[in-house]
Amino acid sequence: MNPIILAIESSCDETSAAIIKKGKVLNNIIATQSVHENYGGVVPELASRAHQQNIVPVVEEALKGSGVNKQDLDAVAFTKGPGLLGALLVGSSFAKSLAQGLNIPLIGVNHMQAHILAHFIDDPKPTFPFLCLTVSGGHTQIVSVKDYLDMEIVGETQDDAVGEAFDKSAKLLDLPYPGGPLIDKYAQNGNAHAFDFPDSEVAELDFSFSGIKTAFLYFLRDRLKEDQNFIKNNLNDICASLQRCLVNMLTKRLIKASKKYGIKEVAIAGGVSANSGLRKRLDELAKEYHWNVYIPDFEYCTDNAGMIAMAAHYKYLAGDFEPLTTSPDPRMKF
């Protein structure tokens, strides 16, 4: 089977549509939402309204740019969850309506599984089994991937996600939203060993980032009492030191997972996988532990429909379809 599938992603603040044909992503159209910059974070109601405005032109552009007519589609896929309920409803409602109108199957995709399957969009592709560190604003997980649709979470955060730790720390530094990429930018010109921040002690392969956020808050408070220009005069070093700590928290568990399961095929996925410090550290670990490391192109790191399309391709081949009565699940599990 070589299905042609339209995929829609609307889990947070990116409206995206993509076409996949014969397992090859033909295009990946993304409309970003700049309105949230004024509020220092994503506003769910505004995100939903922006999705409503963007979804029709984004889908039209995806179809037109791929040379595919909607009558040629074999299925319509959408992000079922996890994500913001209002945002998910826009994508799911559109997908259900189109699938019903064309009388073709409907495919619901788990957003986090799709991040992992983004590794199969372009070469090189990991071989099974492999470990995937999925890191984003809402999730931090280590996943054992045995097959395209056979995945198991072997470690995850017990509280906040690493992306949230980056963004909220950036807010404490008075950096504009989204602050994570800015910490990465300033870190490249700083001394990563200028300051030390604590790791958290949790069981096995799990993570916790609430403690480092609190420690960072108190660190800035105490230093600013001594010098009101502390952040301004040390911004690069602060960012580099914080990034080193967060990256080490991630990779320490990944090393432990690799040893525990005897797996040297290692991948990362999600928005934080675009972080240059994490990428550099993984390159170092690949040499040290003889790993084969896989990192998606930047286009497929952040939320996008290309990854939803790839997941939908394998679900179509497995005959895994959704009824038209399905509803989005904002807390969807694996």
C-alpha positions as CSV (number, residue, x, y, z in Angstrom):
1,M,0.0,0.0,0.0
2,N,1.2,3.5,-0.9
3,P,-1.4,5.8,0.7
4,I,-1.6,9.5,0.2
5,I,-2.4,11.2,3.5
6,L,-3.1,14.8,4.6
7,A,-1.9,15.4,8.2
8,I,-2.8,18.2,10.5
9,E,-1.0,19.4,13.6
10,S,-2.6,21.9,16.0
11,S,-1.6,20.8,19.5
12,C,-0.2,24.1,20.7
13,D,0.7,27.3,18.9
14,E,1.7,26.0,15.4
15,T,-0.9,25.3,12.7
16,S,0.7,22.9,10.3
17,A,-0.3,20.6,7.4
18,A,1.6,18.1,5.4
19,I,1.1,15.6,2.6
20,I,2.8,12.2,2.7
21,K,2.8,9.9,-0.4
22,K,4.3,6.4,-0.5
23,G,6.0,7.1,2.9
24,K,7.7,10.3,1.6
25,V,6.7,13.7,3.1
26,L,6.1,16.0,0.1
27,N,5.8,19.2,2.1
28,N,5.5,20.6,5.6
29,I,3.6,23.9,5.9
30,I,3.8,25.7,9.2
31,A,2.0,28.9,10.3
32,T,3.5,30.3,13.5
33,Q,1.6,32.5,16.1
34,S,3.5,35.6,17.2
35,V,0.6,36.9,19.3
36,H,1.9,34.9,22.4
37,E,5.1,36.9,22.6
38,N,3.2,39.8,24.2
39,Y,2.2,37.5,27.1
40,G,5.4,35.7,27.9
41,G,3.8,32.3,27.1
42,V,1.1,30.5,25.0
43,V,-2.5,31.8,25.7
44,P,-4.8,28.8,25.0
45,E,-7.8,30.9,23.8
46,L,-5.7,33.0,21.5
47,A,-4.0,29.9,20.1
48,S,-7.4,28.3,19.3
49,R,-8.5,31.4,17.5
50,A,-5.3,31.6,15.5
51,H,-5.7,27.9,14.5
52,Q,-9.2,28.7,13.2
53,Q,-7.8,31.5,11.0
54,N,-4.8,29.5,9.8
55,I,-6.1,26.0,9.2
56,V,-7.9,26.5,5.8
57,P,-5.1,28.4,4.1
58,V,-2.4,26.1,5.5
59,V,-4.2,23.0,4.3
60,E,-4.8,24.6,0.9
61,E,-1.1,25.4,0.6
62,A,-0.1,21.9,1.5
63,L,-2.4,20.4,-1.1
64,K,-1.4,22.9,-3.8
65,G,2.3,22.7,-3.1
66,S,2.3,18.9,-3.3
67,G,0.3,18.7,-6.5
68,V,-2.3,16.5,-4.7
69,N,-6.0,17.0,-5.2
70,K,-8.1,16.4,-2.1
71,Q,-10.0,13.7,-4.1
72,D,-6.7,11.8,-4.3
73,L,-6.4,11.5,-0.5
74,D,-6.6,8.0,1.0
75,A,-6.9,9.3,4.6
76,V,-6.8,12.4,6.8
77,A,-4.7,12.4,10.0
78,F,-4.7,14.8,13.0
79,T,-3.0,15.2,16.3
80,K,-5.3,13.6,18.8
81,G,-3.2,14.6,21.8
82,P,-1.5,15.5,24.1
83,G,-1.9,19.3,23.8
84,L,-4.2,22.2,24.5
85,L,-7.8,21.1,24.2
86,G,-9.1,24.1,22.3
87,A,-6.2,23.9,19.8
88,L,-6.7,20.1,19.4
89,L,-10.4,20.6,18.7
90,V,-9.7,22.9,15.8
91,G,-7.5,20.3,14.1
92,S,-9.7,17.3,14.9
93,S,-12.9,19.0,13.8
94,F,-11.4,20.0,10.5
95,A,-10.0,16.5,9.9
96,K,-13.2,14.7,10.8
97,S,-15.3,17.0,8.5
98,L,-12.9,16.4,5.6
99,A,-12.7,12.7,6.2
100,Q,-16.5,12.4,6.3
101,G,-16.9,14.6,3.2
102,L,-14.5,12.5,1.2
103,N,-15.6,9.2,2.8
104,I,-12.0,8.2,3.7
105,P,-10.5,6.9,6.9
106,L,-9.5,9.1,9.8
107,I,-6.3,8.6,11.7
108,G,-5.6,10.0,15.2
109,V,-1.9,10.5,16.1
110,N,-0.1,10.7,19.4
111,H,1.9,13.9,19.3
112,M,4.8,12.5,21.3
113,Q,5.0,9.3,19.2
114,A,5.1,11.4,16.1
115,H,8.1,13.4,17.4
116,I,9.9,10.0,17.6
117,L,8.8,8.9,14.1
118,A,10.1,12.2,12.7
119,H,13.4,10.3,12.5
120,F,12.0,8.3,9.6
121,I,11.3,11.3,7.4
122,D,14.9,11.6,6.1
123,D,18.1,9.6,6.2
124,P,19.9,8.4,8.2
125,K,17.2,6.4,10.0
126,P,17.7,4.6,13.3
127,T,17.4,0.9,13.5
128,F,15.3,-1.0,16.0
129,P,15.5,-1.1,18.9
130,F,16.6,2.4,19.8
131,L,16.3,4.9,22.7
132,C,14.7,8.3,22.1
133,L,15.0,11.2,24.4
134,T,11.9,13.3,23.8
135,V,12.3,16.8,25.1
136,S,9.9,19.7,24.7
137,G,8.1,22.4,26.6
138,G,5.5,19.9,27.9
139,H,7.4,16.6,28.0
140,T,10.7,15.0,29.0
141,Q,10.8,11.2,28.4
142,I,13.2,8.4,27.6
143,V,11.4,6.0,25.3
144,S,12.4,2.5,24.2
145,V,11.4,2.2,20.6
146,K,11.0,-1.4,19.4
147,D,9.1,-0.8,16.2
148,Y,7.2,2.0,14.5
149,L,4.2,1.6,16.7
150,D,5.7,-0.3,19.6
151,M,7.1,2.2,22.1
152,E,7.5,2.2,25.9
153,I,8.4,5.1,28.2
154,V,11.2,3.9,30.5
155,G,11.8,7.3,32.2
156,E,10.0,10.6,32.4
157,T,9.8,13.8,34.4
158,Q,8.0,13.7,37.7
159,D,7.0,17.4,37.5
160,D,8.1,20.0,34.9
161,A,9.5,19.5,31.5
162,V,13.0,20.6,30.5
163,G,11.6,23.0,27.9
164,E,9.6,24.7,30.7
165,A,12.8,24.9,32.8
166,F,14.5,26.7,29.9
167,D,11.6,29.1,29.2
168,K,10.9,30.0,32.9
169,S,14.6,30.5,33.6
170,A,14.7,32.8,30.6
171,K,11.8,34.8,32.0
172,L,13.7,35.2,35.3
173,L,16.5,36.7,33.2
174,D,13.9,39.1,31.6
175,L,14.4,37.5,28.2
176,P,11.4,37.6,25.7
177,Y,9.3,34.6,25.0
178,P,10.2,32.0,23.8
179,G,13.3,32.2,26.0
180,G,14.8,28.7,25.6
181,P,16.4,29.5,22.2
182,L,17.8,32.8,23.6
183,I,19.5,30.9,26.5
184,D,21.1,28.7,23.8
185,K,22.2,31.7,21.8
186,Y,23.8,33.5,24.8
187,A,25.3,30.3,26.1
188,Q,27.5,29.9,23.0
189,N,29.5,32.9,24.1
190,G,29.7,32.1,27.8
191,N,31.7,30.0,30.3
192,A,29.7,26.9,31.1
193,H,31.6,26.4,34.3
194,A,31.2,29.9,35.7
195,F,28.3,28.8,38.0
196,D,27.0,25.6,39.4
197,F,23.4,24.5,39.8
198,P,22.1,21.4,41.5
199,D,20.8,18.2,39.9
200,S,17.8,16.4,41.3
201,E,17.8,12.9,42.8
202,V,14.9,10.8,41.5
203,A,14.5,7.1,41.0
204,E,16.0,5.2,38.1
205,L,15.6,7.0,34.8
206,D,13.1,9.7,35.8
207,F,13.7,13.4,35.8
208,S,12.7,16.4,38.0
209,F,13.2,20.0,36.9
210,S,11.2,21.9,39.6
211,G,14.2,22.0,41.9
212,I,16.6,23.6,39.5
213,K,14.0,26.3,38.7
214,T,13.7,27.2,42.4
215,A,17.5,27.1,42.8
216,F,18.0,29.4,39.8
217,L,15.4,31.8,41.3
218,Y,17.2,32.0,44.6
219,F,20.6,32.2,42.9
220,L,19.5,35.3,40.9
221,R,17.9,36.8,44.0
222,D,21.0,36.5,46.1
223,R,23.4,37.8,43.4
224,L,21.2,40.7,42.5
225,K,21.2,41.8,46.2
226,E,25.0,42.1,45.9
227,D,25.0,43.6,42.4
228,Q,22.0,45.0,40.6
229,N,23.7,44.6,37.3
230,F,24.7,41.0,37.9
231,I,22.5,39.6,35.1
232,K,23.5,42.2,32.6
233,N,27.2,41.8,33.3
234,N,27.1,38.0,33.4
235,L,24.3,37.0,31.0
236,N,26.4,34.8,28.7
237,D,28.0,32.9,31.6
238,I,24.7,32.4,33.4
239,C,23.1,31.0,30.3
240,A,26.0,28.7,29.5
241,S,26.1,27.4,33.1
242,L,22.4,26.8,33.3
243,Q,22.4,25.1,29.9
244,R,25.3,22.8,30.9
245,C,23.4,21.7,34.0
246,L,20.1,21.0,32.2
247,V,21.9,19.1,29.4
248,N,23.8,17.1,31.9
249,M,20.6,16.2,33.7
250,L,19.2,14.8,30.4
251,T,22.3,13.0,29.2
252,K,23.1,11.4,32.6
253,R,19.8,9.5,32.5
254,L,20.3,8.7,28.8
255,I,23.7,7.1,29.5
256,K,22.2,5.1,32.3
257,A,19.3,3.9,30.0
258,S,21.8,2.9,27.3
259,K,23.8,0.8,29.8
260,K,20.7,-0.7,31.3
261,Y,19.1,-1.9,28.1
262,G,22.4,-2.4,26.1
263,I,21.2,-0.1,23.3
264,K,23.7,2.1,21.4
265,E,21.2,3.4,18.9
266,V,20.2,6.8,20.4
267,A,17.9,9.5,19.1
268,I,16.5,12.8,20.4
269,A,13.3,14.5,19.4
270,G,11.0,17.4,20.3
271,G,11.6,21.2,20.4
272,V,14.6,21.1,22.8
273,S,16.4,18.8,20.5
274,A,17.2,21.9,18.5
275,N,19.4,23.1,21.4
276,S,23.0,23.3,20.3
277,G,24.4,22.4,23.7
278,L,22.4,19.2,23.8
279,R,23.5,18.3,20.2
280,K,27.2,19.0,21.0
281,R,27.0,16.9,24.1
282,L,25.4,14.0,22.2
283,D,28.2,14.1,19.7
284,E,30.7,13.8,22.5
285,L,28.8,10.9,24.0
286,A,28.6,9.1,20.7
287,K,32.4,9.0,20.5
288,E,32.8,8.1,24.2
289,Y,30.2,5.3,24.2
290,H,30.2,4.3,20.6
291,W,26.6,5.3,20.0
292,N,24.9,5.9,16.7
293,V,23.2,9.2,17.4
294,Y,20.2,10.5,15.3
295,I,18.9,14.1,15.4
296,P,16.1,15.3,13.1
297,D,16.5,18.4,10.9
298,F,15.6,21.6,12.6
299,E,12.3,21.7,10.6
300,Y,11.2,18.5,12.2
301,C,12.3,19.2,15.8
302,T,9.5,21.7,16.7
303,D,5.8,20.9,16.3
304,N,5.0,20.2,12.6
305,A,2.7,18.1,10.5
306,G,5.5,16.3,8.7
307,M,6.0,14.1,11.8
308,I,2.2,13.6,12.1
309,A,2.1,12.5,8.5
310,M,4.9,9.9,9.1
311,A,3.2,8.5,12.1
312,A,-0.1,8.4,10.1
313,H,1.6,6.4,7.3
314,Y,2.5,3.6,9.6
315,K,-0.9,3.6,11.3
316,Y,-2.6,3.4,7.9
317,L,-0.5,0.4,7.0
318,A,-1.5,-1.2,10.3
319,G,-5.2,-0.4,9.7
320,D,-5.4,1.7,12.9
321,F,-8.2,4.2,12.2
322,E,-10.5,6.4,14.3
323,P,-14.3,6.6,14.2
324,L,-15.8,9.9,13.4
325,T,-17.1,10.1,16.9
326,T,-13.6,10.3,18.3
327,S,-12.6,13.3,20.5
328,P,-9.1,14.8,21.2
329,D,-7.4,13.8,24.3
330,P,-5.3,16.6,25.8
331,R,-3.6,14.2,28.2
332,M,-3.2,11.4,25.8
333,K,-0.8,8.7,26.9
334,F,1.4,6.3,24.8
